[in-house]
Amino acid sequence: MALAKTTYILPLTTVYRQRLLPASGAVVVRQGQKVAPNDTIATANIAAEHVLLDVARALRIAPKKADQYIDRTAGEHVAEGDLIASGSGGLVRRSMRAPCDGRIVYIRNGQILLQRAESPFELKAGYAGVISDVIPDRGANVEMFGALIQCVWGNGLVEFGAMQNTAEAPNTVLKLEHVDVSLRGGILVGGHLEDVETLNALAEIPIRGLILGSMLSSLLPVARKVPFPIVLTDGFGRLPMNKPAFRLLSTNSGREVSINAELFDIMRGTRPELVIPLPISGKPGSVPLPRDLAPNQRVRYVRAPYASRVGSILSLLPDLVTFPSGIRTQAAEVRLDSGEQILAPLANLEVFEYK
C-alpha cells in the first residue's frame, strides 16, 4: 500500500525546504546565510514559449503566395513592433508586426514560428531561515525553526510579515466591514471568504497576505490575480478552519509568518504552507516521515460529503468495498470527531498530524 498523503500542523519543528530553479542558472547565496522569503537565492534565463504567426491570414492572401511578402529570414531577431510582412489583400494594404521580442525559428507556407526572447527568472527563498546547503547551478536548501501549518491551496505567491487575526472562531466569515487601513501591510488571518468585494478591498489597502480556512470557488479568478499570497487551510466551499490550525494561528497572532502559497504539486512534493519562526534554545525535531494509514490514526476526509472533517480510523477493511457510486476500492471504518461512524474510501483520507 502506498504512503498516504499527510498534512502536518506542528507547533514547533525543524523544517527543511529545497528551492530549485526550473533550469540551470546562478546561485547567489552562500551556506549559512540568513534569508527572508522574498530574498533571491538563484537566477536563470528561462527559454521562452513559441508564437505561431499566420501571415497568410493576416494579409488575406493564399498561403503559397504569402512567403514572398515576408520581410524577414529564419534565424533573424526582431523586436516588438518590428515589421514582419506587408502586402495587399484586395484593395487594402495590410501588414503584420512582431507581437514581442524574439527570434524567427522558421518560415513556411505563410506561417512564421517566433520564439520569444529568454526572460530572466528569480528564485525566491520562500521562507525566513538559513541556507543549510547550496546546490550548484540550481538553488539551495533552507532550514528554519518554528510552527508549521500545511495548507490545501495557494495562489503561487510568497511573503513575510506580521499576522493579524480578525477571526473570532474557525467559521467566522471575513466581511467587508472587517476591512480598514489598520490591516495595511499585515498578513490577515480569516475564517471563510465568500464575496469578491472584500477581496478587492484587501488588495486596495493593501495587505501582504491572506490566510483562510476556506473560500467560495467562484472567487478563484480574482484570487489568482491579487498581488498578495492567499492560502486555504481546508479548501473550497463553506468550510471552517480546522481547529489545530486555528488554535496555532490565534495563539501566535502578532508574530511574523512566512506564507508560501506555492501550488500543490504531488509530483514535485510541493504544497502551500505557513512557517511561523519561533525563538528556541535548541534545535527541535524535524517533520516526521509520511506514514501509511493504520488503525487509531488521525485522518481528515478530503472530499464531499465529509470534506475537512477529522476523525480516527477504527479498522482497515481487508476486502474491496463497492460504494453507491459504483466504485470498488479499499476502504476504512472511521469515527469522526462528531461521533458519526462512516465507511470511507482510502483515497478520500489523508493522515492528519498535529500536536
N, C-alpha and C positions, 0 to 999 in steps of 0.2 A: 504494500500500500504506500502511495506517495505521501510525502510530508504535507501536512495541511497548511494552508495559508494561516499566518499568525499575525495578530495585531498586538502591539506592546504599548502599555501605558504604565510607565515606571517612574516613581518619584525621585530616584537617584540611581544613575548608572553611568558607565563609560561608553560613549558612542564613537564608533569609527565609521567614517564615510569616505568612499573613494570617489573622486571627482575627475572625470576623464574628458578630454577633447574628442569630438567626433572624427578628427583626423590628426595626423602628426602636426606638431607646432612647437612653440617655445614656452617652457615653464619659467615663470617669473618670480617664484617664491623659493625659499630655502627651508631645509629641515629645521624645526624648532621655532619658526617664525609664527607669531600670533596673527590671526586673520579675522576679519569681520565678514559677515555674509556677502556683502557687496564688493569685497576686495577681489581683484582679478588675480587668478593663480596661473593661468596659461592663456596663450593667444594662438590663433591659427588663421590662415586664409582658406576659406571653405569654397570648394568648387561649386559653382552656381548651377542653376537649372537651365534648361534649354527652352527656347521660344520658337515655335514654327510660324513663319510669316507667309501668308498666301498672297503673293504678288499678283497672280493672275486674277484672283477675285477682287483685289483692291483696285486694279486698273480696269477691270471688266473686259479682259481680253482672253483669248484662248491660251491654255497652259503652254502649248507648243510654241507660241509666239512670245510669251512673257519674258523668257530669258534675255532676249535682245534689248529689253527696256531696263534691265537691272544694271546699275552703275557701279556695282561692287564685284569683288572676286573672293573666292574661298580663301580663308586664312586672314583676311583683312580685318582690322579692328575698327569699330565705329563707336561714336559717342551718341548718347541720347539726343534725338532730334536731327541727326545727320540724314541727308537724302540717300535713300537706298535705290529707289526706282521711280521712273516717271514716264508717262506716255499718254496717249489718247485712247479712250474707250468710247467711241461715238463722237459727239460734238464737244465733250468736256475733257479738258486735260487734267489728269489725275496724277497723284504722287503717293509714295509711301516713305515714311521716315522711321528711323530706328526707335523703338519704344524704350530702349535702355542702352547703357554701355555694354559692349560685348565684342565677341569675335564671331565672324561668319564661318560656320563649320562646313556647310556645303550649299550649293545652288543646283536645283534640278527641277525640271518641269514646272517652272513658275513658282517654286517654293524655296524659301531660304530658311535654313536652320541656324538660329543665332544662339550662341552660348553667352549667357550673362557674365559680366565680369566677376571675378572672385571677390567675395566680401569678407572683411575682417570679422572674426568671431572672438569674443572674450568669454572665457570660462570663469564664472564666479565661484567663490568658496562655498556659498550657500549656507554656511554655519559660522558661528563665532567659536573659534577654537585655536588649536596649534597644529601646524603641519608636522605630522609624525613621519611621513616618508614622501620623497619626491619620486615620481615615475617619469623618467626621462622622455622628453618629447610628447608626453601625453597628459600629465596632470599631477595630482598629489593625493595623499590620504590625510584627512582632517580628523583630529582627535579632540573630543570635548567631554566635559563632565556636567551632569545636571539631570533634569527631568526630561523624559521622552514621552511624547504623545504622537502615535502614528494615526494618520487620517485616511479617508477613503477617496477624496477627490481634491484636486488643486488646479489652479488656472495657469501654472507654469512659471510664476514669478517668485523671487526671493526678497526678503527684507529682514531688518533687525530693528527692534525698538521696544519701548515700554508698553506693557499691556494695560488696558483699561477695560474693566468688566462692567457692562450695563445689564447683564442678565441676572435677575434675582433667583431664577430657577432654571433647570435644564430645558424646560419647554417655553421659556419666555420668548415672545415674538418681538424682534427688533423692528421698531416702527419709526416713521419719520419724526415723530415728536421727541424721540430719544437723541436726535442728531443736532448738535450745536458745535460752535467753534472750539469748545473746550476739548473736543476729541482730536483736533488738528495735530498731526504728527505722531499719533499713537497707534497701537495695534489693538483693535477693538475686539472684545470677546462678546458674542451674542449667542442667543439660543437658536431661533429659527427666523429666516427671512422669506417674505412672500410677496414683496412689491418692488417694482423697478424704481419707483420714485425715491425710496430710501437708499437704494444702491447708488443712484446718480447723485444724491445729496452727499453721500460719503466721499464720492470721487471729487466733488467740488470743494470740500473743506480744505485740503484732502487729508485722509488718514493714510497710514503707512501699511496697514494690513488688516484683514478681517478673518476672525476665527468663528466658525458657526458649527452648530450641531447639524443643521440641515437647511436646505432652501428648496423652493419650487424649481423644477426643471425648466420652466418657462423663462427663468432668469439667466440661463446658460449663455445666450448670445451676448448679453451685456457683461456678465461676469468674466467672460474671456477677454473683454476689451478694456476693462478698467485698469488704471495704471498701478494698482497695488495688488499684492497676493491675496488670494482667498483660499481657505481650506475648509472642508467639511469633515467633521469627525465621524459622522454617521451616515450621511447620504442625502439623496433627493427625496422630496415629499415633505410631509409634516411629521418629522421625527424629532424627539427630544434628544439633547446631547446625552451620551451615556454618562452615568453617574461618576465613574472613576475619573474621566477626563474633566468633567465639570468641577469636581472637587479639587483636582490638581490645579486647574487654571484659576479657580476662585481663590485658593489659599496663596497663590503666587501673584495675585493681581498687583500691579505696580512694578514688578520685576521686568527685566528685559527678556525678550524671547527671540530666537531665530525661527522665522517662519519660512519654510521651504515648501512651496506649493508645486513642486515638480509633478509631472503627470505620473499616474500609476502605470507601471510597466512591469508585468510579471516576468517577461523575457530578460529584461535588464536588471531586475531585482530592485527597482526604484519605486518609491511611493511618497506622497506628500506627508510631511511630519513637522512637529514642533520640538525644539530643544530649548529648555529654559536653563541657562547657565547658573550654577549654584556654587557658593563658596564651600570648599571642602578642606578637611585636614589631611586626608589620604585619598588614594585612588580607589574609587568604588568598583565593584564587579561590572563586567561587561554584559551586554544584552544576551540573554540565553539563546542557545541554538534552537531553531524550529523543531517542533515535535510532531508526532503523528497523533491522530485522535485516539482517545482511550477513555475507559470508564472513569467517572469522577472529575473529568477535565472540564474546566470552564470554557464555554463556547459562546459565540454570537451567531445568530441566524442572519444571513446576509441578503435574503430575498423576501418578497411578499409571500405569504400574508403576515410573517412574523419579523419583518425587516428590523434590524437593530435590537431585537430582544435578546437578552442574555440568560443563560441557564447552565445546567450541568448535565453531562452525559450519564445516563443510567446504565446503558448497555449498547454494544455494537451488535447488530443482528448478523448471524452467520450466513444467511441466505439473502439473495436479491429480493427486493420488495417492489411490487407493481403499484404505482401511485395513480390517483384518479386521472392524471394527465395522460396515462398510458406508458409513461417512462418506467423502465425496470432498472433499478440501481441499488447500490449499497446504501444502508440506512442505519440510523441510530435512534434509540429512545432517549428523549431529552426532557428534563423537567425545567421549565422556565422559572425565573425568579418570582413570577406571579403565582406559581403553584400549579400552573397548567402543564400537563404532560402531553407531549406531541411525538409523532414519528417524523423524522427529518432526513432527507437525502444528505449523504455526507458532503456532496458538492455544495450544499447550501449552508455549511457550517465552517466557521473559522475558529482557531484557538484564540482565546481572549485572555492574554496575560496582563495582569495588573496587580498592584500592591496598594 
